[in-house]
């Protein structure tokens, strides 16, 4: 494909991505800049230090090379979907991370990216593509940074200067050659508010989050019958995830946009939930209520464990 056609296809794909409701859109070329190698090496050091805790899937060798995801990949479309909802209707005696307030964002992003992929298929019938969300063995934050939709902050989240860090990521890998955007540059500066605010000191140094100390890891991923006492002591009201390091980020204190995406509005069951209600739900009630939520990965017994834990840390 000549340069003019490549630029034209890139423009059309970006326009389609914005039409689908994505708030940040960028393109990266494969193999990317030297920073991709640095991010891959950083992952290796993180794993060697055991910071993944028991998330063994993080060790997948497929993460180390993007070609493992799609042979012949030439370009990466990175998209960000704002999920910030401004509301006074959040539950009062429990805290649930914002990512779980609406419907399962994986399905929302996949549905939107599938429409872009179908558009690409019409434009280039012989092209191949693959959709990646954060469940894929793929360096999603590194490629989002490479595509210019945000930089990796010291809390390890992608930060966009206009949207902040309340942003779900998605990627469409393609065998087509597209025009790349400039990679993002970090502008966290000397700010360390996220590091200072973390109650368990899980952000051991800038950009390094030790999952063994992280409230989000323990409330979402830890499959032990009891949580460590040092985690219980610092949980506050968090029963599903933790937003503290994002809440204090100056980039989220600005006049950031509020999402209008219907599927990402706060669910009624979350608004009305109390500790008492949550403990009274049967397993079948949990499964029915959380069926369309990203929180469904938390088993009913884990919810009860987490809720009982915050009741004992007062």
C-alpha positions as CSV (number, residue, x, y, z in Angstrom):
1,X,0.0,0.0,0.0
2,X,1.4,3.4,-0.9
3,X,1.7,6.3,1.6
4,X,-1.4,8.1,0.4
5,X,-3.6,5.1,0.8
6,X,-2.1,4.3,4.1
7,X,-2.8,7.8,5.4
8,X,-6.3,7.7,4.0
9,X,-7.1,4.3,5.7
10,X,-5.6,5.6,9.0
11,X,-7.9,8.6,8.9
12,X,-11.0,6.5,8.2
13,X,-10.2,4.0,11.0
14,X,-9.7,6.8,13.5
15,X,-12.9,8.5,12.4
16,X,-14.7,5.2,12.8
17,X,-13.2,4.7,16.3
18,X,-14.5,8.1,17.4
19,X,-17.9,7.4,15.9
20,X,-18.0,4.3,18.1
21,X,-17.6,6.4,21.1
22,X,-14.0,6.1,22.0
23,X,-12.5,9.2,23.7
24,X,-8.8,8.7,22.8
25,X,-7.5,7.1,19.6
26,X,-4.0,6.5,18.4
27,X,-1.9,4.3,16.1
28,X,1.5,2.6,16.7
29,X,3.6,0.7,14.3
30,X,5.2,-2.6,15.0
31,X,7.8,-3.3,16.4
32,X,7.5,0.1,18.0
33,X,10.2,2.3,19.5
34,X,12.9,1.3,21.9
35,X,10.5,2.0,24.7
36,X,8.6,-1.2,24.0
37,X,11.8,-3.1,24.7
38,X,12.2,-1.2,27.9
39,X,8.7,-1.9,29.0
40,X,9.1,-5.6,28.2
41,X,12.3,-5.7,30.2
42,X,10.5,-3.9,33.1
43,X,7.9,-6.6,33.0
44,X,10.6,-9.2,33.3
45,X,12.1,-7.5,36.4
46,X,8.6,-7.2,37.9
47,X,8.0,-10.9,37.5
48,X,11.4,-11.8,38.8
49,X,10.7,-9.8,41.9
50,X,7.4,-11.8,42.4
51,X,5.3,-8.7,42.3
52,X,2.6,-10.6,40.3
53,X,1.7,-12.5,43.5
54,X,-0.4,-15.5,42.4
55,X,-1.4,-14.1,39.0
56,X,0.5,-16.8,37.1
57,X,-1.0,-15.7,33.8
58,X,1.2,-12.6,33.9
59,X,4.1,-14.9,33.1
60,X,2.7,-15.9,29.7
61,X,5.6,-15.7,27.1
62,X,3.1,-14.3,24.6
63,X,3.4,-10.9,26.3
64,X,7.0,-10.5,25.3
65,X,6.4,-10.4,21.5
66,X,3.4,-8.8,19.8
67,X,3.7,-11.2,16.9
68,X,2.6,-14.0,19.2
69,X,-0.8,-12.3,19.2
70,X,-1.1,-11.9,15.5
71,X,1.5,-13.2,13.0
72,X,2.3,-10.5,10.5
73,X,1.0,-7.6,12.6
74,X,2.1,-4.2,11.3
75,X,0.0,-1.7,13.2
76,X,-1.8,-1.3,16.5
77,X,-5.0,0.8,17.0
78,X,-5.1,1.9,20.6
79,X,-8.4,3.3,22.0
80,X,-9.4,4.7,25.4
81,X,-13.0,4.7,26.7
82,X,-13.8,7.2,29.4
83,X,-15.6,5.6,32.4
84,X,-15.8,8.5,34.8
85,X,-19.3,8.9,36.2
86,X,-20.0,11.9,38.5
87,X,-22.7,10.8,41.0
88,X,-23.7,11.1,44.6
89,X,-25.4,7.7,44.4
90,X,-22.4,5.5,45.2
91,X,-22.9,3.0,48.0
92,X,-22.5,4.5,51.5
93,X,-20.9,1.8,53.8
94,X,-18.9,-0.1,51.2
95,X,-16.6,1.0,48.4
96,X,-16.4,-0.5,44.9
97,X,-13.9,0.6,42.3
98,X,-15.4,2.7,39.5
99,X,-14.4,0.2,36.8
100,X,-17.1,-2.2,38.1
101,X,-20.0,0.3,38.4
102,X,-21.4,-0.3,34.9
103,X,-21.7,-3.3,32.7
104,X,-18.8,-5.5,31.8
105,X,-16.4,-3.1,30.0
106,X,-14.7,-6.0,28.2
107,X,-17.9,-6.7,26.3
108,X,-18.5,-3.0,25.6
109,X,-15.0,-2.5,24.2
110,X,-15.0,-5.7,22.2
111,X,-18.4,-4.8,20.6
112,X,-17.1,-1.4,19.5
113,X,-13.7,-2.8,18.2
114,X,-15.5,-5.5,16.3
115,X,-17.4,-2.8,14.3
116,X,-14.1,-1.2,13.5
117,X,-12.6,-4.5,12.5
118,X,-15.5,-5.2,10.2
119,X,-15.0,-1.7,8.7
120,X,-11.4,-2.5,8.1
121,X,-12.3,-5.8,6.5
122,X,-14.5,-4.1,4.0
123,X,-11.7,-1.6,3.2
124,X,-9.0,-4.3,3.0
125,X,-10.6,-7.7,2.5
126,X,-7.2,-9.5,2.8
127,X,-6.2,-8.0,6.0
128,X,-6.0,-9.9,9.3
129,X,-6.8,-8.4,12.7
130,X,-7.1,-9.3,16.4
131,X,-9.0,-7.6,19.3
132,X,-7.2,-7.3,22.6
133,X,-8.5,-6.0,25.9
134,X,-6.9,-6.3,29.3
135,X,-7.5,-10.0,29.6
136,X,-5.2,-10.7,26.6
137,X,-1.5,-11.7,27.0
138,X,-0.5,-8.3,25.6
139,X,1.4,-5.2,26.9
140,X,-1.7,-3.0,26.6
141,X,-0.5,0.0,28.6
142,X,2.9,0.0,26.8
143,X,1.2,0.0,23.4
144,X,-1.3,2.6,24.5
145,X,1.6,4.8,25.4
146,X,3.4,4.0,22.2
147,X,0.2,5.0,20.2
148,X,0.1,8.3,22.0
149,X,-3.2,8.1,23.9
150,X,-1.6,8.5,27.3
151,X,1.5,7.9,29.4
152,X,2.1,5.3,32.1
153,X,1.8,7.1,35.4
154,X,3.7,6.3,38.6
155,X,0.6,4.3,39.8
156,X,1.0,2.2,36.6
157,X,-2.2,3.5,35.1
158,X,-2.5,5.2,31.7
159,X,-3.1,8.9,32.0
160,X,-4.5,11.1,29.3
161,X,-4.1,14.9,29.7
162,X,-7.7,15.6,28.8
163,X,-9.5,12.5,30.2
164,X,-7.3,11.6,33.2
165,X,-6.9,8.0,34.1
166,X,-10.5,6.9,34.2
167,X,-10.1,5.2,30.9
168,X,-10.6,1.6,29.7
169,X,-8.1,0.4,27.1
170,X,-8.6,-1.6,24.0
171,X,-6.5,-2.5,21.0
172,X,-7.0,-3.7,17.4
173,X,-4.0,-5.4,16.0
174,X,-3.8,-5.3,12.2
175,X,-1.6,-6.6,9.3
176,X,-2.2,-3.3,7.5
177,X,0.4,-0.6,7.6
178,X,-1.1,2.5,9.2
179,X,0.4,6.0,9.9
180,X,1.7,6.0,13.5
181,X,1.2,8.8,16.0
182,X,3.9,10.1,18.3
183,X,4.3,8.2,21.5
184,X,3.2,9.9,24.7
185,X,5.7,11.5,27.0
186,X,5.3,11.3,30.8
187,X,4.4,14.6,32.5
188,X,3.9,13.3,36.0
189,X,7.0,15.3,36.9
190,X,8.0,15.2,40.5
191,X,4.4,14.4,41.7
192,X,4.2,11.4,44.0
193,X,0.7,11.8,45.4
194,X,-0.4,8.3,44.3
195,X,2.7,6.8,46.0
196,X,2.0,8.8,49.2
197,X,-1.7,8.0,49.3
198,X,-1.5,4.2,48.9
199,X,-2.5,2.8,52.3
200,X,-0.5,-0.4,52.0
201,X,2.5,1.2,50.2
202,X,2.0,-1.1,47.3
203,X,3.6,1.4,44.9
204,X,7.0,0.6,46.1
205,X,8.7,3.0,43.8
206,X,7.5,5.0,40.7
207,X,5.8,2.7,38.2
208,X,6.3,-0.4,40.4
209,X,3.1,-1.8,42.0
210,X,3.7,-4.9,44.2
211,X,0.5,-6.9,43.9
212,X,1.2,-8.7,47.2
213,X,0.5,-5.4,49.0
214,X,-2.3,-4.1,46.7
215,X,-5.9,-3.8,48.0
216,X,-7.2,-4.3,44.4
217,X,-5.3,-7.5,44.0
218,X,-6.5,-9.0,47.3
219,X,-10.1,-8.0,46.9
220,X,-10.3,-9.2,43.3
221,X,-7.8,-11.9,42.8
222,X,-6.8,-13.4,46.1
223,X,-8.4,-16.9,46.3
224,X,-7.4,-17.6,49.9
225,X,-10.1,-18.1,52.5
226,X,-8.8,-15.3,54.6
227,X,-7.0,-12.1,53.7
228,X,-3.7,-11.2,55.3
229,X,-4.1,-9.2,58.5
230,X,-2.0,-6.3,57.2
231,X,-4.4,-5.9,54.2
232,X,-7.5,-6.1,56.5
233,X,-6.0,-3.4,58.7
234,X,-5.8,-1.0,55.7
235,X,-8.9,-1.9,53.6
236,X,-11.2,0.9,54.8
237,X,-14.5,0.1,53.1
238,X,-13.0,-1.4,49.9
239,X,-14.6,-4.7,49.0
240,X,-13.9,-4.7,45.3
241,X,-10.9,-3.0,43.9
242,X,-9.4,0.3,45.0
243,X,-9.4,3.7,43.4
244,X,-7.2,5.7,45.9
245,X,-4.2,6.1,43.7
246,X,-6.5,7.5,40.9
247,X,-8.7,9.6,43.2
248,X,-5.6,11.6,44.4
249,X,-4.0,12.0,40.9
250,X,-3.9,15.7,39.9
251,X,-4.8,14.8,36.4
252,X,-8.2,13.5,37.7
253,X,-8.8,16.6,39.7
254,X,-9.2,18.7,36.6
255,X,-12.4,19.4,34.7
256,X,-12.4,15.9,33.1
257,X,-15.3,14.8,30.9
258,X,-18.2,12.6,32.3
259,X,-19.0,9.6,30.2
260,X,-22.3,9.4,28.3
261,X,-21.8,5.7,27.5
262,X,-25.1,4.1,28.6
263,X,-23.5,0.8,29.5
264,X,-21.0,2.5,31.8
265,X,-23.5,4.3,34.0
266,X,-23.6,3.2,37.6
267,X,-25.8,0.1,38.1
268,X,-28.9,0.3,40.4
269,X,-27.8,-2.7,42.4
270,X,-24.5,-0.9,43.4
271,X,-26.3,2.3,44.3
272,X,-28.6,0.4,46.6
273,X,-26.1,-2.0,48.1
274,X,-25.2,-2.1,51.8
275,X,-23.0,-4.4,53.8
276,X,-26.1,-6.1,55.3
277,X,-27.7,-6.6,51.8
278,X,-24.5,-8.0,50.4
279,X,-24.1,-10.6,53.1
280,X,-27.7,-11.7,52.8
281,X,-27.5,-12.5,49.0
282,X,-27.4,-16.2,48.0
283,X,-24.9,-17.5,45.5
284,X,-27.5,-17.6,42.8
285,X,-28.5,-14.0,43.6
286,X,-24.9,-12.9,43.2
287,X,-24.5,-14.7,39.9
288,X,-27.7,-13.3,38.6
289,X,-26.9,-9.7,39.6
290,X,-23.3,-9.7,38.5
291,X,-23.8,-11.7,35.3
292,X,-23.3,-8.6,33.1
293,X,-20.6,-7.0,35.4
294,X,-16.8,-7.0,35.2
295,X,-17.1,-7.9,38.9
296,X,-18.4,-11.3,38.2
297,X,-14.9,-12.7,38.5
298,X,-15.2,-12.2,42.3
299,X,-16.8,-15.4,43.6
300,X,-19.7,-15.0,46.1
301,X,-17.7,-16.4,49.0
302,X,-14.9,-13.8,48.2
303,X,-17.5,-11.0,48.4
304,X,-18.5,-12.2,51.9
305,X,-14.9,-12.6,52.9
306,X,-14.1,-9.1,51.8
307,X,-17.2,-7.6,53.5
308,X,-16.5,-9.5,56.7
309,X,-13.0,-8.2,56.6
310,X,-13.9,-4.6,56.4
311,X,-16.3,-5.2,59.3
312,X,-13.4,-6.3,61.5
313,X,-10.9,-3.6,60.7
314,X,-12.7,-0.8,62.5
